[in-house]
């Protein structure tokens, strides 16, 4: 959260930029969420702000009931994701809100599963009258995929906001821009797809298989879920803030 003031050829100016970002883990099936928000405002000055939040986690499906040992080579999994971003600006400037959920690994490497949005507004005419615009973009969808039992898959959750304003040409009203962004993935067995595949021989997947996540992902009833993925290490987390006046 930074502010500045001074004098330019157009007279005194006041510039302000601020932002915040966070990344957190939930419990199955809502595994992780990344949020970011930023704003910049200026009166005859220049202000910009950029923040992003990023999570990377790992998961696999694992046989837990030896009654069907060695079990299935592929498990139908329903991967869902929600996310939304909003950008707005008044006067000369821009704002962009972006969010992605990316799932990759094994049979998904050639075509990873991607959910994304990009809400972008920009004033492309520097000397026009002060005007305003806003844009909202989002995703809310699900994909059923067959994942290899025991193989490790990577989930990357990214959310970012950036804004920049620079009222020029004597825009005494100043300029402002801001945005918000959030994303969140969900994981569940696709029981309906499995029932269709198996017919009369079907059974409850959650009675024979479980999701195993990276060590730092909390889950309900810890005694039911193993939290160890040998050789994977800890969950990665990265956040960056940058403000410039």
Sine and cosine of phi, psi and omega as CSV:
sin_phi,cos_phi,sin_psi,cos_psi,sin_omega,cos_omega
0.00,0.00,0.97,-0.24,-0.12,-0.99
-0.78,-0.63,0.60,-0.80,0.07,-1.00
-0.74,-0.68,0.45,-0.89,0.04,-1.00
-0.51,-0.86,0.37,-0.93,0.03,-1.00
-0.50,-0.86,0.29,-0.96,-0.01,-1.00
0.16,-0.99,-0.44,-0.90,-0.03,-1.00
-0.73,-0.68,0.59,-0.81,0.07,-1.00
-0.75,-0.67,-0.06,-1.00,0.04,-1.00
-0.88,0.47,-0.38,0.92,0.01,-1.00
-1.00,-0.06,0.01,1.00,0.00,-1.00
0.93,-0.36,-0.20,-0.98,-0.04,-1.00
-0.88,0.47,0.50,-0.87,0.05,-1.00
-0.70,-0.72,0.40,-0.91,0.14,-0.99
-0.74,-0.67,0.79,-0.61,0.00,-1.00
-0.79,-0.61,0.62,-0.78,-0.03,-1.00
-0.59,-0.81,0.70,-0.72,0.07,-1.00
-0.65,-0.76,0.62,-0.78,0.02,-1.00
-0.45,-0.89,0.35,-0.94,0.01,-1.00
-0.20,-0.98,0.28,-0.96,0.10,-1.00
-0.48,-0.88,0.43,-0.90,-0.02,-1.00
-0.55,-0.83,0.50,-0.87,0.02,-1.00
-0.47,-0.88,0.46,-0.89,0.07,-1.00
-0.65,-0.76,0.71,-0.71,-0.08,-1.00
-0.52,-0.86,0.32,-0.95,0.03,-1.00
-0.93,-0.37,0.64,-0.77,0.10,-1.00
-0.95,-0.32,-0.49,-0.87,0.00,-1.00
-0.86,-0.51,0.34,-0.94,0.01,-1.00
-0.81,0.59,0.70,-0.71,0.04,1.00
-1.00,0.00,-0.08,1.00,0.00,-1.00
-1.00,0.05,0.99,-0.12,-0.25,-0.97
-1.00,0.05,-0.69,0.72,-0.08,-1.00
-0.51,-0.86,0.41,-0.91,0.05,-1.00
-0.59,-0.80,0.65,-0.76,0.06,-1.00
-0.81,-0.58,0.75,-0.67,0.00,-1.00
-0.75,-0.66,0.51,-0.86,0.04,-1.00
-0.48,-0.88,0.59,-0.81,0.08,-1.00
-0.54,-0.84,0.50,-0.87,-0.04,-1.00
-0.42,-0.91,0.42,-0.91,0.08,-1.00
-0.47,-0.88,0.46,-0.89,0.06,-1.00
-0.60,-0.80,0.65,-0.76,0.03,-1.00
-0.60,-0.80,0.45,-0.89,-0.09,-1.00
-0.36,-0.93,0.59,-0.81,0.12,-0.99
-0.85,-0.52,0.98,-0.18,-0.07,-1.00
0.88,0.48,0.43,0.91,0.08,-1.00
-0.72,-0.69,-0.20,-0.98,0.02,-1.00
-0.79,-0.62,0.72,-0.69,0.03,-1.00
-0.62,-0.78,0.60,-0.80,0.06,-1.00
-0.58,-0.81,0.42,-0.91,-0.02,-1.00
-0.52,-0.85,0.63,-0.78,0.06,-1.00
-0.58,-0.81,0.79,-0.61,0.06,-1.00
-0.67,-0.74,0.51,-0.86,0.14,-0.99
-0.53,-0.85,0.38,-0.93,0.02,-1.00
-0.74,-0.68,0.65,-0.76,-0.12,-0.99
-0.60,-0.80,0.71,-0.71,0.09,-1.00
-0.79,-0.61,0.63,-0.77,0.18,-0.98
-0.78,-0.63,0.78,-0.63,-0.01,-1.00
-0.69,-0.73,0.19,-0.98,-0.04,-1.00
-0.77,-0.63,0.51,-0.86,0.07,-1.00
-0.46,-0.89,0.29,-0.96,0.09,-1.00
-0.50,-0.86,0.29,-0.96,0.17,-0.99
-0.99,-0.15,0.60,-0.80,-0.15,-0.99
-0.64,-0.77,0.70,-0.72,0.06,-1.00
-0.95,0.30,0.76,-0.65,-0.01,-1.00
-0.85,-0.53,-0.15,0.99,-0.03,-1.00
-0.84,-0.54,0.92,-0.38,-0.10,-0.99
-0.96,0.29,-0.05,1.00,-0.01,-1.00
-0.90,0.44,-0.40,0.92,0.04,-1.00
-0.90,-0.44,0.35,0.94,0.03,-1.00
-0.83,0.55,0.71,-0.70,0.14,0.99
-1.00,0.07,0.09,1.00,0.08,-1.00
0.99,0.17,-0.23,-0.97,-0.07,-1.00
-1.00,-0.03,0.54,-0.84,0.09,-1.00
-0.98,0.21,-0.51,0.86,0.00,-1.00
-0.80,-0.60,0.65,-0.76,0.02,-1.00
-0.86,-0.52,0.78,-0.62,0.07,-1.00
-0.96,0.27,0.84,-0.55,-0.05,-1.00
-0.83,-0.55,0.70,-0.72,0.05,-1.00
-0.99,-0.14,0.93,-0.37,0.03,-1.00
-0.97,-0.22,0.87,-0.49,-0.02,-1.00
-0.87,-0.49,0.40,-0.92,0.02,-1.00
-0.45,-0.89,0.58,-0.81,0.10,-0.99
-0.81,-0.59,0.50,-0.87,0.06,-1.00
-0.14,-0.99,0.46,-0.89,0.00,-1.00
-0.43,-0.90,0.54,-0.84,0.05,-1.00
-0.62,-0.78,0.52,-0.85,0.02,-1.00
-0.69,-0.72,0.73,-0.68,0.02,-1.00
-0.78,-0.62,0.59,-0.81,0.04,-1.00
-0.49,-0.87,0.46,-0.89,0.03,-1.00
-0.46,-0.89,0.46,-0.89,0.11,-0.99
-0.75,-0.66,0.81,-0.59,-0.05,-1.00
1.00,0.09,-0.21,-0.98,-0.10,-1.00
-0.97,0.25,0.90,-0.43,-0.01,-1.00
0.21,-0.98,-0.17,-0.99,0.00,-1.00
-0.50,-0.87,0.34,-0.94,0.11,-0.99
-0.52,-0.85,0.65,-0.76,0.00,-1.00
-0.62,-0.78,0.77,-0.64,0.04,-1.00
-0.89,-0.46,0.80,-0.60,-0.03,-1.00
-0.74,-0.67,0.52,-0.86,0.06,-1.00
-0.45,-0.89,0.61,-0.79,0.02,-1.00
-0.59,-0.80,0.53,-0.85,0.24,-0.97
-0.80,-0.60,0.85,-0.52,-0.07,-1.00
-0.83,-0.56,0.79,-0.61,0.05,-1.00
-0.87,-0.49,0.81,-0.59,-0.04,-1.00
-0.62,-0.78,0.25,-0.97,0.04,-1.00
0.72,-0.70,0.51,-0.86,0.05,-1.00
0.68,0.73,-0.87,-0.49,-0.08,-1.00
-0.95,0.32,-0.02,1.00,0.05,-1.00
-0.98,-0.17,-0.07,1.00,-0.10,-0.99
-0.88,0.47,-0.63,0.77,-0.04,-1.00
-0.96,0.28,-0.42,0.91,0.01,-1.00
-0.56,-0.83,0.98,0.20,-0.04,-1.00
-0.89,0.45,0.44,-0.90,0.01,-1.00
-0.99,0.13,0.84,-0.54,-0.12,-0.99
-0.74,-0.67,0.78,-0.62,0.19,-0.98
-0.89,-0.46,0.69,-0.72,-0.02,-1.00
-0.39,-0.92,0.42,-0.91,0.16,-0.99
-0.64,-0.77,0.34,-0.94,0.01,-1.00
-0.47,-0.88,0.96,-0.27,0.04,-1.00
-0.97,-0.23,0.90,-0.43,-0.17,-0.99
-0.72,-0.70,0.77,-0.63,0.10,-1.00
-0.74,-0.67,0.62,-0.78,0.00,-1.00
-0.48,-0.88,0.63,-0.78,0.13,-0.99
-1.00,-0.07,0.94,-0.34,-0.10,-0.99
-1.00,0.00,-0.08,1.00,-0.01,-1.00
-0.90,-0.44,0.94,-0.33,-0.17,-0.99
-0.93,0.37,-0.55,0.84,-0.16,-0.99
-0.95,-0.32,0.26,0.97,0.04,-1.00
-0.98,0.20,0.13,-0.99,0.04,-1.00
-0.90,0.44,0.46,-0.89,0.00,-1.00
-0.88,0.48,0.82,-0.57,0.04,-1.00
-0.72,-0.70,0.06,-1.00,-0.07,-1.00
-0.69,-0.73,0.46,-0.89,0.13,-0.99
-0.37,-0.93,0.35,-0.94,0.05,-1.00
-0.52,-0.86,0.35,-0.94,0.01,-1.00
-0.53,-0.85,0.62,-0.78,0.08,-1.00
-0.84,-0.55,0.69,-0.72,0.06,-1.00
-0.69,-0.72,0.45,-0.90,-0.07,-1.00
-0.34,-0.94,0.19,-0.98,0.21,-0.98
-0.63,-0.77,0.52,-0.86,0.04,-1.00
-0.39,-0.92,1.00,-0.05,-0.11,-0.99
-0.49,-0.87,0.10,-0.99,0.00,-1.00
-0.64,-0.77,0.53,-0.85,0.07,-1.00
-0.73,-0.69,0.76,-0.66,0.08,-1.00
-1.00,-0.07,0.84,-0.55,-0.03,-1.00
-0.76,-0.66,0.49,-0.87,0.08,-1.00
-0.99,-0.11,0.92,-0.38,-0.05,-1.00
-0.98,-0.21,0.56,-0.83,-0.02,-1.00
-0.96,0.27,0.82,-0.57,-0.02,-1.00
-0.87,0.49,0.79,-0.62,0.03,-1.00
1.00,0.04,-0.29,0.96,0.03,-1.00
-0.98,0.22,0.48,-0.88,-0.05,-1.00
-1.00,-0.09,0.73,-0.68,0.02,-1.00
-0.88,-0.47,0.54,-0.84,-0.06,-1.00
-0.95,-0.30,0.70,-0.71,0.05,-1.00
-0.87,-0.50,0.82,-0.57,0.06,-1.00
-0.91,-0.42,0.80,-0.60,-0.03,-1.00
-0.88,-0.48,0.87,-0.50,-0.13,-0.99
-0.72,-0.69,0.68,-0.73,0.02,-1.00
-0.60,-0.80,0.72,-0.70,-0.04,-1.00
-0.54,-0.84,0.41,-0.91,0.09,-1.00
-0.62,-0.79,0.65,-0.76,0.13,-0.99
-0.63,-0.78,0.54,-0.84,0.03,-1.00
-0.55,-0.84,0.49,-0.87,-0.02,-1.00
-0.49,-0.87,0.73,-0.69,0.03,-1.00
-0.68,-0.74,0.55,-0.84,0.00,-1.00
-0.39,-0.92,0.98,0.19,0.03,-1.00
-0.89,0.46,0.83,-0.57,-0.03,-1.00
-0.72,-0.69,0.15,-0.99,0.00,-1.00
0.93,0.37,0.48,0.88,0.05,-1.00
0.97,0.25,0.49,0.87,0.07,-1.00
-0.96,0.29,1.00,0.01,-0.12,-0.99
-0.92,0.40,-0.34,0.94,0.01,-1.00
-0.97,0.26,-0.13,0.99,-0.03,-1.00
0.96,0.27,-0.23,-0.97,0.00,-1.00
-0.51,-0.86,0.41,-0.91,0.03,-1.00
-0.50,-0.86,0.48,-0.88,0.04,-1.00
-0.44,-0.90,0.48,-0.88,0.02,-1.00
-0.25,-0.97,0.25,-0.97,0.01,-1.00
-0.35,-0.94,0.31,-0.95,0.10,-0.99
-0.71,-0.71,0.41,-0.91,-0.06,-1.00
-0.39,-0.92,0.64,-0.77,0.11,-0.99
-0.44,-0.90,0.49,-0.87,0.05,-1.00
-0.60,-0.80,0.43,-0.90,-0.03,-1.00
-0.34,-0.94,0.81,-0.59,0.05,-1.00
-0.98,-0.17,0.34,-0.94,0.03,-1.00
-0.70,-0.72,0.50,-0.87,-0.01,-1.00
-0.71,-0.70,0.68,-0.73,0.04,-1.00
-0.38,-0.93,0.43,-0.90,0.13,-0.99
-0.93,0.36,0.65,-0.76,0.04,-1.00
-1.00,0.00,0.99,0.12,-0.09,-1.00
-0.91,0.41,-0.59,0.80,-0.02,-1.00
-0.89,0.45,-0.69,0.72,0.02,-1.00
-0.91,0.42,-0.60,0.80,0.00,-1.00
-0.93,0.37,-0.65,0.76,0.02,-1.00
-0.88,0.48,-0.68,0.74,0.01,-1.00
-0.91,0.42,-0.60,0.80,-0.01,-1.00
-0.94,0.34,-0.65,0.76,-0.13,-0.99
-1.00,-0.04,-0.37,0.93,-0.03,-1.00
0.90,0.44,-0.75,-0.66,-0.03,-1.00
-0.93,0.37,-0.29,0.96,-0.03,-1.00
-1.00,-0.01,0.22,0.97,-0.07,-1.00
-0.95,0.30,0.26,-0.97,0.07,-1.00
-0.39,-0.92,0.19,-0.98,-0.03,-1.00
-0.95,0.31,0.87,-0.49,-0.01,-1.00
-0.89,0.46,-0.64,0.77,-0.07,-1.00
-0.95,0.32,-0.10,0.99,0.10,-0.99
-1.00,0.03,-0.23,0.97,-0.06,-1.00
-0.82,-0.57,-0.26,0.96,-0.03,-1.00
-0.71,-0.70,0.37,-0.93,0.07,-1.00
-0.62,-0.79,0.35,-0.94,0.17,-0.98
-1.00,0.04,0.71,-0.71,0.07,-1.00
-0.88,-0.48,0.83,-0.56,-0.09,-1.00
-0.93,-0.36,0.16,-0.99,0.06,-1.00
-0.81,0.58,0.43,-0.90,-0.12,-0.99
-0.83,0.56,-0.51,0.86,-0.09,-1.00
-1.00,-0.01,0.07,1.00,0.02,-1.00
-1.00,0.03,0.91,-0.42,-0.01,-1.00
-0.95,0.32,0.54,-0.84,0.01,-1.00
-0.69,-0.72,0.43,-0.90,0.10,-0.99
-0.94,0.33,0.49,-0.87,0.03,-1.00
0.76,0.65,0.94,0.33,-0.06,-1.00
-0.80,0.59,-0.45,0.89,-0.01,-1.00
-0.94,0.35,-0.29,0.96,-0.02,-1.00
-1.00,0.01,-0.47,0.88,-0.11,-0.99
-0.91,-0.42,0.77,-0.64,0.10,-0.99
-0.98,0.21,0.70,-0.71,-0.04,-1.00
-0.96,-0.28,0.22,0.98,-0.05,-1.00
-0.97,-0.26,0.82,-0.58,0.20,-0.98
-0.87,-0.49,0.97,-0.24,-0.13,-0.99
-0.87,0.49,0.76,-0.65,0.10,-0.99
1.00,0.10,-0.05,1.00,-0.05,-1.00
-1.00,0.07,-0.46,0.89,-0.06,-1.00
0.98,0.18,-0.18,-0.98,-0.07,-1.00
-1.00,0.09,0.31,-0.95,0.05,-1.00
-0.91,0.42,0.68,-0.73,0.03,-1.00
-1.00,0.06,0.64,-0.77,0.05,-1.00
-0.65,-0.76,0.73,-0.68,0.02,-1.00
-0.62,-0.78,0.70,-0.72,0.09,-1.00
-0.64,-0.77,0.61,-0.79,-0.04,-1.00
-0.69,-0.72,0.66,-0.75,0.09,-1.00
-0.81,-0.58,0.65,-0.76,0.07,-1.00
-0.57,-0.82,0.81,-0.58,0.06,-1.00
-0.81,-0.59,0.63,-0.77,0.01,-1.00
-0.64,-0.77,0.70,-0.71,0.05,-1.00
-0.91,-0.42,0.00,0.00,0.00,0.00
